[in-house]
Amino acid sequence: MKIPVNELKEIIVQILDKRGVEDSSVIAEHLIEAELRGHSSHGVQRLIPLVKGIELGTIEKKLNYKILKSTSSSLLIDARRSIGIVLWNKIVNELEFKEPISIVVVRNASHIGFLGYYTRKLAEKGYSAIMFGNAEPAVVFPGKAEKLLSTTPLSISIPSNPPVVLDMALSLTARGKIIEAQRKGEKIPYGVAVNERGEITTDPTEALKGGLLPLGGVKGFYLMLTLELLTSFLTGSAVGPEVKGVLNTENPPNKGEVLIVINPKFTEKDNHGIDLMRRILGSLPGDRGDKLLKSSGNEINIDEKLFNTLNEMAKKIPYF
């Protein structure tokens, strides 16, 4: 079913405002843009675990972060269970990145949405950015069945017109897409996930009990592992099976994110390669999302089950 963007935003804001959540419109705009850019796995369905955490007290309604270390080019933040979308929106909108390279690391924030949202904003300001982080384990080592790593989200942006914005999980699919398929009663593609016995499955329920497979097999797994270890090393966050509180918000969040910002005024700013490859390939990372956004007609296609849940959450407080 198609819902006007303004109507959906009003419902999300209403759900959050009734629970005393700070900056409800910031959260709503993020979730809606995720839907419009084709990232429904990180879209409106993420409101459900967020509300659950808020009602249970594992996620703070208002920003409660603490700056642990800071210099002119670095920032270490303990989010202290703050809403990740609100905190990271504040970081990319309010900070100035004057040094050649700056780094911001955050631990203990709730789910922050899709990383490309933030790296795109930075690219539009003229910066290149690299962002990655960890979350609850969802990915298995090839040939095994134990979930060890998150989907290891990664986003890289380059300023151009339009900006190049890579935003992807390093698993073969995002965990949110498995949850979405389960809710809709659909199968998942063959070869992206295994069941509890480590066997390939197309059943999303079995996949959630088992785990996802990494891009590139064993090599992909070790790339993911190294990024997650780097995240934990820099932020002081939990890692691997220790991570909690992202989808299962009965627990406080203890994950981490890393943002590296490159100011190209200290380097070359040569878009020749971008222009060349866009001519050859027809599109570059981020272009598909731009096209989906422009062609949306200010409507979002949302399944009836999720829409009914949102309406129930707006009426029933607490919902959980």
TORMI-604375 format. One record per atom (N, C-alpha, C, CB): x, y, z. Coordinates in steps of 0.05 Angstrom, whole numbers, plus 5000, padded with zeros to 4 digits. Glycine has a CB too. Layout:
! residues N
XYZ ...
***
This chain:
! residues 320
501749765000 500050005000 501850255000 498150005024 500950464986 502450714984 501250915003 502550814955 503151035019 502351235039 503751495033 503051135068 502351725033 503651985029 505852025049 501552215030 508052145041 510352185059 509452345083 512552325044 507952565079 507152735102 505452585122 505652975091 503752405112 502052255130 503752055147 499952095114 505651925134 507351745149 509051885169 509051585129 510052115161 511752275180 510152355204 512852525165 507652435200 505952525222 505552295242 503252615212 505152045231 504751815249 507251765265 503951565232 509551765252 512051715266 512551925288 514451715246 512252185281 512552395300 510652365324 512252675287 508152295318 506152255339 506952035358 503452195326 507851815347 508751585363 510951665382 509751355345 512951825372 515251905388 514552125408 517451995370 512952325398 512252545416 510652445440 510652755400 508852255436 507252155458 508952015479 505151965447 511351945472 513251815491 515452005500 514451565478 515152255493 517052455503 519752445490 517252435532 519952355465 522552315452 523452585439 522352095430 525952645444 527152885434 527652875403 529852945448 527153095389 527753115361 526352895345 530753105356 523752865349 522252655335 522252695305 519352655345 522252945296 522153005267 524852925254 521653295262 527052945269 529652855258 529652555253 531952935277 528552405272 528352115269 526452045247 527351985296 524152175245 522252115224 523352165196 519652285228 524752395193 525952465167 528052255159 527152745168 529552165178 531651965172 530351705162 533451905196 528351605177 527051355170 525651375143 525051265192 524451605138 522951645113 524951655089 521251895114 527151795093 529151815071 530251535065 531452005078 530651375086 531551095081 529650955063 531850945108 527050975068 525050855051 525150955023 522250895063 525351225020 525251344993 527751284977 524951644996 529951224990 532451164976 532850864972 534751284991 530850704979 531050414975 532350264997 532550364950 532650395021 533850255044 531650185064 535950435057 529550045055 527349985073 528249815097 525049845058 530449665093 531449505115 532249675139 533849335106 532849935134 533650115155 531550345157 536450235149 529250295147 527150495147 525250475170 525650475122 522650505163 520550535183 520350295203 517850575170 521050065193 520949825211 522749855235 521549575196 524850025233 526750065255 525450225278 529250195245 523150345273 521850495294 520850305316 519450645283 520250055309 519149865329 521149805351 518249615315 523549705345 525449655366 526249915381 527949525356 526250145367 526950395381 524850455402 527150625360 522350435395 520250495415 520350295438 517450485401 520850045431 521049845452 523249915472 521649565440 525649995462 527850075480 527150315497 530250125464 525750505485 524950745499 523050675522 523650955480 521050505515 519150435535 520350265558 516850275523 522350105551 523649935571 525750085587 524849685558 526550325576 528650475590 531450405582 528350455619 531850235562 534550165553 535650375534 534549895540 533950545523 534750765506 533651025518 533650725476 535351225519 534551485530 532751635511 537051655537 530851785522 529051945505 530452195495 526552025521 532352295510 533852535502 536852485502 533052765522 538252655488 541152625486 542452635514 542352845468 544152445518 545352415545 548352345542 543952185560 549552435520 552252355513 554352505530 552852405483 556852395530 559052525544 561552515526 559652375571 562852745522 565252755507 567552665525 565753045495 568852445518 571052335534 573752455527 571052035531 574252495501 576752615492 576152785467 578852385485 577653005464 577253175441 579853325434 574953365445 580253365409 582353545399 581153695375 584953385390 582753845361 581753995338 580953805315 583854195328 581853555316 581253375294 580253105303 583753325278 579453085329 578552825339 576552855361 580852645348 574752655363 572652665383 571952375391 570152815373 572052315417 571152065427 568652115445 573451915444 566451985438 563952035452 562751785463 561852175433 561951795488 560351575499 557451675498 561151515529 555851545481 553051635476 551251585500 551951505452 552051405517 550551335541 547651285536 550851565562 547251105516 544551005508 542751215495 543150905533 544051425484 542551625469 541551515443 544251885464 539551645431 538451555405 540551625384 535751695399 541551415370 543751445352 543151635329 544451185341 540751625318 540051805295 540252095303 537251735285 539352165327 539352445336 542252535341 537652475362 543852365354 546552435360 548252465335 547852225378 548152275316 549752295292 548852515274 549752025278 546252575274 545252805258 546453065269 542152815259 546653085295 547853325308 550853335301 547553305339 552253115301 555053105295 555653215267 556252825298 554353105247 554953175219 553953455212 553852975200 551853555226 550753815219 552154045234 547753815226 553153985258 554154205274 557254225276 553154175302 558654005271 561554005273 562754125248 562653725278 565054265251 566654355228 569154185227 567354665231 569754105203 572053925199 574254075184 571253665183 575754235199 577754425186 580354295181 578054655204 580954075195 583653945191 583653765166 584253775217 585953695157 586153515133 584553255137 589053445127 584853135161 583352895168 582252925196 585152645165 579752865200 578552875226 577252595231 576453095229 577052525257 575752275264 573852315287 577952055271 571552195285 569552195307 568851905312 566952365299 569051825338 568351555345 566351565368 570851395354 564351395366 562151385385 561651105394 559551515372 561151075420 560250815430 557650845446 562450685448 556150625448 553750605464 551450785455 554450685492 551250825428 548850965417 546950745408 549651155394 544350815407 542450635396 542850625365 539450715403 541250465351 541450435322 541550715309 539250265311 543350755290 543651025278 542551045250 546651095277 541150825240 539950845214 541950765192 538851115209 541650875168 543450805146 545751005144 541950795119 548150905142 550551075144 550751275121 552950895144 549651205098 549851385075 548451645079 548651245051 546551655098 545151905105 547152115115 543051845127 549152015131 551052205142 553352265123 552152085168 554352065109 556552115091 555652285067 557751845081 553152255059 552052425038 551952715047 549252335029 551052765071 550953045081 553753165081 549853045110 555753015088 558453115089 559553165060 560352915103 558852985042 559653025014 558453275002 558852784996 555953335010 554553575000 555953825012 551653565008 557353795034 558854015045 561754035033 559053995075 562453845016 565053855003 567153665015 566054125004 566353495034 568153305047 567853025035 567753305077 570052875036 569952585032 569652465060 572452475017 568252235061 567852105087 567951805085 565252195099 568851675106 568751385109 567551325136 571651255106 565451165136 564051105161 563550805162 561451265163 563950685186 563350405190 562850355219 565750225180 561850125226 561150065254 560449775257 558950245263 559449705281 558649435286 555849435298 560549295306 554749195303 552049165313 551948875324 549849215292 549548795331 549148515341 550048315320 546148475349 551148085329 552047885310 549747775292 553447655324 550347755267 548347645248 549747475226 546847875234 552347495224 553847365202 555547135213 555647565188 555446915198 556946675206 559546645190 555246415202 561446505201 563846425185 562946225165 566146315204 563746245139 562846055118 563345765127 564246115092 561145605125 561345325133 560545275162 564045225128 560145495177 559345465205 556545575209 561345615224 555545545233 552745635239 552545845261 551045395246 554745895275 554646085298 554946375288 556846025318 553146545296 553246825289 555546965304 550546975294 557447085290 559747205302 560047505298 562247065292 559247605274 559647885267 557048005259 561747905244 556948275260 554648415249 554848425218 554548705260 553048545205 553148575176 555248775168 550448655165 556548905187 558849095183 558149305162 561348935175 556349495169 555649705150 558049875143 553349875161 558249965118 560450135109 559350335089 562649955095 560150585093 559450795074 561850965067 557150965085 562151025041 564351195032 563051405013 566551035017 563751655017 562651865000 564852034988 560652045016 564352144964 566152314950 564552554940 567652164927 565352804945 563853034935 564053054905 564853284948 561753074893 561453124864 558553204860 562252874846 557753234835 554953314830 553653114810 554853604819 552152914821 551452864849 553752724863 548852694851 553752724889 555952584904 555852284899 555752644933 558252164901 558451874901 558051784930 561251774889 556151604935 555651514962 555251204962 553151654973 557251064970 557050774974 555850735001 559850634970 553850565003 552650495029 551750205027 550150685035 553150035042 552549745039 553349595064 554049635015 552049365067 552949175087 555048995073 550549005098 556848885089 558848705078 557948415080 561548745092 555548375089 554248115086 552948105059 552248055110 552047865051 550747835024 548047985023 550347545017 546848035046 544448185047 544348315075 541848015042 542648515078 542348645104 540448485121 541248935101 540948475147 539148325165 536248445164 540248335194 536148705161 533448835159 531848725136 533749125156 533148645114 531648535092 530548255098 533448515067 531948115116 530947855125 528447895142 533147695140 528548085160 526348155177 523948245161 527048365198 524448405141 522348505123 521048275108 523548705103 522648085098 521547855084 519847675103 523847685071 520747645127 519247495147 516547615152 520847465173 516547885155 513948025161 512048005137 514548325167 513148005113 511447995089 510747715080 512848145066 511947515094 511447235086 512747155060 508447185084 515047275054 516447225029 518947055034 517247495015 519946925013 522446785014 524846975010 522546564992 527146895019 529547055014 531246924992 531247085040 532947074979 534546954957 536246714967 536347164944 536546524949 538146284956 541046364958 537746064934 542446264979 545346304981 546246534998 546446344955 544346685011 545146915027 545146855057 543347155021 543846635065 543646575093 543546275098 541146715105 544046195123 543945915131 542145885155 546845815138 541245635160 539545585183 541345515207 537645345177 540145415229 541745355253 543745135249 539845285275 543344975228 545244755223 547444835203 543744515213 547345085194 549345175175 548645115146 551945065181 546145035141 545244965114 543845205101 543244725115 544245235075 543045455060 540045435063 543845445030 538745665068 535845675070 534745915056 535045685100 532245895047 530746125035 528546205053 529646045007 528346085077 526246155096 527346375115 525345895113 526146615116 527246825132 527246765162 525647075127 525246615171 525146535199 527546355207 522546395206 528046165189 530345985193 533046145191 530345755173 533046345173 535446505170 536046675195 535246685146 533946775208 534346935232 535246755255 531747075239 534446505255 535446325275 538346245270 533646075277 539046225244 541746165236 543346415232 541746005210 544146485207 545646725203 546046785174 548346695217 547147025169 547747115142 550547035134 547347415140 551047025108 553646965097 555147225089 553446765073 557747235091 559247475083 559647495053 561947475097 559947735043 560847775016 563647655012 560748085008 564047514991 566747424985 567847205002 568647644987 565947055014 566746815029 568646875053 568146625011 570746715056 572546745078 574047015077 574646515078 574847105054 576247365051 574347585061 577147415022 571847575053 569947775061 569547775091 567247735047 569447535103 569147505132 571447645146 569047205140 573947605137 576247725151 576348025147 578747595141 575348125124 575048415121 573148525141 574148485092 570848395144 568848475164 569948465192 566348295162 571348245198 572548205225 574448425231 573947935226 576148505212 578148705217 576848975222 580148725194 574849045206 573349295210 572049305237 571349345188 570849075246 569549075272 571549085295 567848815274 573848965291 575948985311 576949265313 578248785305 577249405290 578149685289 576049855303 578649775260 573449805298 571349955311 571549935341 568549855301 571849685351 572049635379 574549765391 572049335385 576749745376 579349855385 579250155389 581549775365 577950295370 577850585370 575750695388 577450685342 573450555391 571250665406 571050555434 568650605392 572250325439 571950195465 569250045467 572150395487 568049995444 565449855444 565749555447 563949915418 563549425451 563449135450 563949045421 560749025461 564548785418 565048675391 563948395389 568048685385 563248315365 562348035360 559947955377 564547845365 560047725389 557747615405 557147785429 558347335413 558947965437 558448135461 556448365455 561048255470 556048435429 554448665422 551448605427 554948745393 550148795439 547248775445 545849045441 546748665474 543249035440 541649275442 541149425416 542949465459 541549295393 541049425367 538249355357 543249345346 537749095352 535149005345 533648905369 535248785324 535048765386 533948665412 534348885433 535148395421 532549075433 532949315450 532049265479 531449555439 531649015486 531248955515 533848995530 530248655518 536049015515 538649065527 539549345518 540748855518 541149485535 542249745528 544249705505 543649875552 544549905487 546449875465 549349905474 545850095443 551149735463 553949755470 555749735446 554649535490 554749815422 556249795397 557850055393 554349745374 559150075369 560750315363 560650385334 563550275371 561250645328 561550735300 564050915298 559050895292 565150915274 567551075267 566951245243 570050895263 567451495244 567151675221 569851815216 564951895226 570951785192 573351915183 572652125162 575551715173 573352365166 572652585148 575152695135 570952805162 575252715109 577552815094 576853085082 578552615072 578353285088 577853555077 579553585052 578553775098 578353575028 579953565003 581153834995 578253474981 580754045011 582154295005 585154265009 581054525022 585954055024 588853995029 589953795008 589153895057 588253704990 589153514970 588153604942 588053224976 588453434923 587153484897 584153454900 588253294875 582653594883 579753554882 579053504852 578153804893 579753264843 579553204814 577253014809 582253074804 575153104797 572752944791 572852804764 570253114793 575252814751 575452694724 574652394725 578352724713 575652254745 575151964746 572151914751 576751844768 570952074767 568052044772 566452084746 567052234794 567052304732 565652364707 566052144687 566652634696 568552044685 569151834665 567651574671 572251774665 567751484696 566451234703 563351254702 567351144730 562351494708 559451524705 558551504676 558551794718 560251614658 559651594629 559751304620 561551764612 561851154630 562150874621 560050694633 564950774630 559450724658 557650544672 554750634672 558550504701 554350894668 551550994669 550751084696 549750784659 551750964717 551151054744 553350964763 548350944753 553451104786 555451044806 553951004833 557651264809 555350904854 554050864879 552651124889 556050774900 550151104897 548551324906 546651424885 550351554913 547151374859 545451474837 542651344838 546751424810 542651084844 540050934845 538251054866 540550634851 539451114890 537851234911 536751504904 539451264937 538351664889 537451924880 535051894861 539652074866 535251704843 533051654824 530551564837 533851454803 530851384857 528451294872 527151524887 529251064891 528851684899 527751914914 526252104896 530052064928 527352164873 526052354854 523452244842 527952434832 523351974839 521051854826 518951754846 521951614809 519251814871 517451704891 514651824891 518651754919 514452074880 511852204879 510852264907 509852024865 512752304926 512152364954 510252154967 510752634956 510651904958 509251684970 511251464977 507051574951 510551304998 512251085006 510550825005 513351135035 511750624993 510450364991 511050205017 511350204966 509050155033 509450025059 507449805061 509150235082 508349575073 506449345075 504349405097 508049085081 502049285093 499749335110 500249255139 497349195100 501749035143 502248945170 503949155186 503748675169 505949265173 507549465186 505949715192 510049525170 504349795172 502750045175 500750015198 501250105149 499549775201 497649725223 499049735250 496249455219 501549635250 503149635275 503649925283 505749485272 504350095264 504850375270 502450515282 505750525244 500150455270 497650585280 496950485308 495250515261 497550235313 497050125340 498950255360 497449815341 501450305352 503450425370 502650715376 506250415357 501350845357 500551125361 498251135382 499651245335 496750925384 494350925401 494950795429 492050775388 496550585429 497050435453 499650515466 496950135448 499550635490 501950715503 501850625533 502351025502 503750465542 505950345526 504950125508 508150235545 506450085487 505749875467 506849605476 506749945440 509249605488 510549355495 510149295525 513549365489 
***
